[in-house]
Amino acid sequence: MVKLLKGVFVLLVILAALALVGRIFVFQLGRTQSYSMVPNLVAGDLFAVLTVGRTDLGEIAVCEDPERPGMMVVLRVMGIPGQTVSFRRNGIRIDGRPVHHEYSDPLLYVDRTSGEELSYAVHVAREHVGGRRFEVALMDRAGGRDHDAVTVPDGHFFLVGDNRNMARDSRHFGPVPIGSCVGRAAFLIWPGDDSGDLTFRDRMLSWL
């Protein structure tokens, strides 16, 4: 355990040093401040943001918040230019084709962003979009937040939170300019505090 902690500390020091040297390398450090990406990210998580290469469908983009200038949003790309995206009762269609769910075990997470401890039980489902497999959280298997079909304009992403029924995303503020995105979240370096079943120990040093 001592060796593991020392190794993690050395890794964090190296990453911090690289991030401070004028951002001339291929990544930055990011930190989440919401629970929009449960079960993959929770408030307080420190992660690496790749700033080279193209962010594509199914990846987690880090972009300027269209509602709060100077702030960033961390959400998954569920629509790229020219695609049509719609939502019905937890079901997503991309260009008319449904994104299928494979349900796994439910989990409990705790949201502390309001100053209170609010516990939520969610169903976890696996999705496969753009060649990537990831898990999403659904408050109810049958419910969900409907959204009429939107065709993503040129130069924009349609961003959606993995915490599907709780996230604030492009279903509220519309498609986001690709030029406002700094990169894609790739690796969870240091988790925030335990959040119910989403424990520090299980999530440390994991790919996103």
Summary of the structure (lengths in Angstrom):
residues: 208
radius of gyration: 17.0
end to end distance: 24.1
largest distance: 52.8
contacts: 650
relative contact order: 0.23
helix: 14%
strand: 42%
